[in-house]
Amino acid sequence: MRQLIFFGFSFLFFLLVIGCQNRPAGDEKNTIVEVAGQRLTREQLQKAIGQSLSKEDSTRLADVFVRNWIEETLLYEKAKNNINQLDEIVREAEDYKRRLIIFEYEKQLVNERLAAALSEQELEEFYQLHRKDFILEKPIVKGLFLKVPADAPQLDEVKKWMKKVNDDTLEKIEKYSLRNALVYEYFFDRWESLDQIMKNIPYEITNGNRFLKENKSLEVARGDHWYYLFIKTYKAAGEEQPYEYARGKIREKLLNQKKKGFIRTVEEELYQKALRDNKIVFYGKESEDSEIKNIN
């Protein structure tokens, strides 16, 4: 009997996918199951299990989700009628919801208004004043990384090109990579952590500073692949971070410094506007006089 019910749920779900997606969310025909006054709709089910699965997997997950939803709903209804601190829990949940909504809105305001107000000049000035605070803990590099199959053609040529990358050899590497490379990563124009780059290469470096001082390139053969790395330039651990590498941290630091004052200004603007629009009602003469004195 349970299998028959589950089959019915799944059949209704696939009817939705085929031809019922445009039904209003409030339409009873859009409901899959109702328990204790709570309804599970086709849209909720479809959103929960996604659309990228096969029909068989979707059917299985739909069955499991519907069963879990029913059991959770029944348990929730039972708990509501038997827990002693329900009112307190509801208040705490509402307080948390309120704080979460405010937090997300503040984050949105900071991204939309405060972040946009930060100029490049302000970021650079902060960097110049505090550059001694931005010291590299690990080496960073600019360069080129290539991974090719061991049976790819022209490997001897690739080896020569990757030992001395210039405008001429870079063009050859790019054309070669389009046809043969499994991975082609060009980072001449940005700094990358050496540790992060080496995660792609089966080769252990025990001292990054010494390795970079002694090597401009690296070639490694492991299994069915060749790995090539060319280092255009680097900054050693212990050196000051370049501005373009530190820029993201500087921006975050300045936003955090200004956020409190910015949010306080927004709150004050909202309060004053609400007063002007008569959206705040004070009850009691004493409270009203006190508020008027505060804003004057």
C-alpha positions in Angstrom: 0.0 0.0 0.0 2.9 2.4 0.9 4.5 1.7 -2.5 1.3 2.5 -4.2 0.9 5.8 -2.3 4.5 6.8 -3.1 4.0 5.9 -6.8 1.0 8.2 -6.8 3.1 11.0 -5.3 5.7 10.6 -8.0 3.1 10.4 -10.8 1.6 13.7 -9.7 5.1 15.2 -9.6 5.8 14.2 -13.2 2.4 15.5 -14.3 3.6 18.8 -13.0 6.8 18.7 -14.9 5.0 17.7 -18.1 2.1 20.0 -18.2 1.1 21.6 -14.9 3.9 24.1 -14.2 1.8 27.1 -14.9 -0.9 26.4 -12.3 -1.3 29.1 -9.6 0.5 28.2 -6.3 -2.7 28.4 -4.4 -4.6 26.0 -6.6 -5.6 22.8 -4.8 -4.6 20.9 -7.9 -1.1 22.1 -7.3 -1.0 20.3 -3.9 0.6 16.9 -3.6 -0.3 16.1 0.0 -1.9 17.9 3.0 -1.1 17.1 6.6 -2.6 18.9 9.6 -3.5 21.9 7.5 0.0 22.1 5.9 0.3 21.6 2.1 3.2 20.4 0.1 3.0 21.8 -3.4 4.5 20.6 -6.6 6.7 23.7 -6.8 8.1 23.0 -3.4 8.9 19.4 -4.3 10.4 20.4 -7.7 12.6 23.0 -6.1 13.7 20.6 -3.4 14.9 17.8 -5.7 16.0 19.9 -8.7 15.6 19.2 -12.4 19.0 17.8 -13.5 18.3 14.3 -12.4 17.2 11.3 -14.4 13.5 10.3 -14.3 14.4 7.3 -12.1 16.4 9.3 -9.6 13.8 12.0 -9.5 11.1 9.5 -8.7 13.2 8.0 -5.9 14.0 11.3 -4.4 10.5 12.6 -4.7 9.2 9.5 -2.7 11.8 10.1 0.0 11.2 13.8 0.2 7.4 13.5 0.5 7.7 10.8 3.2 10.2 12.9 5.2 8.0 16.0 4.8 5.0 14.1 6.1 6.8 12.7 9.1 8.4 16.0 9.9 5.1 17.8 9.7 3.4 15.3 12.0 6.3 15.5 14.5 6.1 19.3 14.4 2.4 19.3 15.1 2.9 16.8 17.9 5.7 18.9 19.4 3.6 22.1 19.3 0.9 20.5 21.5 3.3 19.0 24.0 6.3 21.3 24.5 6.1 23.6 27.5 8.3 26.5 26.2 6.5 27.0 22.9 5.8 30.7 23.4 9.4 31.3 24.3 10.7 29.4 21.3 8.4 31.3 19.0 9.7 34.6 20.4 13.3 33.5 20.0 12.6 32.4 16.4 11.0 35.7 15.6 13.9 37.6 17.2 16.4 35.5 15.2 14.4 36.0 12.0 14.3 39.8 12.6 18.1 40.0 13.2 18.8 37.8 10.2 16.7 40.0 7.9 18.4 43.2 9.3 21.8 41.6 8.9 21.2 40.7 5.3 19.8 44.1 4.5 22.8 45.8 6.2 25.1 43.6 4.1 23.2 44.6 1.0 23.5 48.3 1.9 27.2 48.0 2.5 27.8 46.3 -0.8 25.6 48.7 -2.8 26.3 52.0 -1.2 29.4 52.0 1.0 31.5 49.7 -1.2 30.7 51.8 -4.2 31.8 55.0 -2.4 35.3 53.6 -1.8 37.6 55.1 -4.4 40.8 53.6 -5.7 42.7 56.5 -4.4 41.4 55.8 -0.9 42.5 52.2 -1.1 46.0 53.1 -2.4 46.5 55.8 0.3 45.6 53.3 3.0 48.1 50.8 1.5 50.9 53.4 1.5 50.2 54.3 5.1 50.0 50.7 6.3 52.0 48.7 3.8 54.2 47.3 6.6 51.1 45.6 7.9 50.7 43.6 4.7 53.5 41.0 4.8 53.5 37.8 2.8 53.4 34.6 4.8 53.8 32.5 1.6 55.5 33.3 -1.7 53.3 34.5 -4.6 54.1 34.2 -8.3 53.1 35.3 -11.8 53.5 32.9 -14.6 52.1 30.1 -16.7 51.0 26.5 -16.0 50.5 23.7 -18.5 49.3 20.1 -18.2 49.4 17.9 -21.2 49.1 14.1 -21.9 52.3 12.2 -22.0 51.6 11.1 -25.6 50.9 14.6 -26.9 53.0 15.7 -29.9 55.9 18.2 -29.8 56.8 17.7 -26.1 60.4 18.6 -26.8 59.2 21.9 -28.3 56.9 22.6 -25.4 59.8 22.0 -23.0 61.9 24.6 -24.9 59.0 27.1 -25.0 58.2 26.8 -21.3 61.8 27.4 -20.3 61.8 30.9 -21.8 58.3 32.4 -22.3 58.2 35.6 -24.4 55.8 37.0 -26.9 56.9 34.6 -29.6 56.9 31.4 -27.5 53.7 32.5 -25.7 51.8 32.6 -29.0 53.1 29.1 -29.8 52.1 27.8 -26.4 48.6 29.2 -26.7 48.0 27.7 -30.1 49.4 24.4 -28.9 47.3 24.4 -25.8 44.1 24.8 -27.7 44.7 21.5 -29.5 46.6 19.5 -26.8 46.5 20.8 -23.3 44.3 19.4 -20.5 45.0 22.5 -18.4 46.3 25.9 -19.6 46.5 28.6 -16.9 47.9 32.0 -17.8 48.5 34.3 -14.8 51.1 36.8 -16.0 48.6 39.5 -15.1 47.8 38.5 -11.5 49.5 37.2 -8.4 48.8 33.6 -7.3 50.0 31.8 -4.2 52.8 29.3 -5.0 51.1 26.8 -2.7 47.9 27.0 -4.7 49.6 26.5 -8.0 51.6 23.6 -6.7 48.3 21.8 -5.8 48.0 21.1 -9.5 51.5 19.6 -9.8 52.7 16.3 -8.3 55.9 17.8 -6.9 56.8 18.7 -3.3 58.5 22.0 -2.5 59.8 22.2 1.0 61.1 25.8 0.9 59.2 28.1 -1.5 61.6 31.0 -1.3 64.6 28.9 -2.1 62.8 27.1 -4.9 61.9 30.4 -6.6 65.3 31.8 -6.1 66.9 28.8 -7.9 64.2 28.0 -10.5 62.4 29.9 -13.2 60.7 26.8 -14.6 59.6 23.3 -13.6 58.8 20.2 -15.6 57.4 17.1 -14.0 56.4 13.8 -15.6 53.9 11.7 -13.5 51.9 8.8 -14.9 50.3 9.8 -18.2 50.9 13.5 -17.9 53.5 16.2 -18.2 53.3 19.3 -16.0 55.1 22.5 -16.9 55.4 25.7 -14.9 57.1 29.0 -15.8 57.7 31.7 -13.3 57.7 35.2 -14.7 58.2 37.0 -11.4 57.7 36.3 -7.7 57.5 37.9 -4.3 59.1 35.9 -1.4 57.6 35.1 1.9 58.5 38.0 4.3 58.2 40.7 1.7 55.5 43.3 1.5 52.4 42.3 -0.4 52.0 44.1 -3.8 49.1 46.5 -3.8 47.1 44.5 -6.3 47.5 41.4 -4.1 46.6 43.3 -0.9 43.8 45.3 -2.4 41.0 42.9 -1.5 42.1 42.8 2.1 42.4 46.6 2.2 38.9 47.0 0.8 37.5 44.6 3.4 39.3 46.3 6.2 38.1 49.8 5.2 34.5 48.5 4.9 34.6 47.0 8.3 36.0 50.3 9.8 33.2 52.4 8.2 30.4 50.0 8.5 29.3 50.9 12.0 29.1 54.6 11.4 27.4 54.0 8.0 24.7 51.8 9.5 24.2 54.3 12.3 23.6 57.0 9.7 21.1 54.9 7.9 19.2 54.2 11.1 19.1 57.9 11.9 17.9 58.7 8.4 15.1 56.2 8.7 14.1 57.5 12.1 14.0 61.1 11.1 12.0 60.3 7.9 9.5 58.2 10.0 9.1 61.2 12.3 8.4 63.6 9.4 5.9 61.1 7.8 4.1 60.7 11.2 4.8 57.0 11.2 5.9 57.0 14.9 3.3 57.4 17.5 4.4 58.1 21.1 1.9 57.3 23.8 2.0 59.5 26.9 3.0 63.2 27.1 6.2 62.4 29.0 7.5 60.0 26.3 6.7 62.4 23.6 8.4 65.4 25.2 11.4 63.3 25.9 11.7 62.2 22.3 11.3 65.7 21.0 14.0 67.0 23.4 16.3 64.2 22.1 16.0 65.1 18.5 16.2 68.8 19.1 
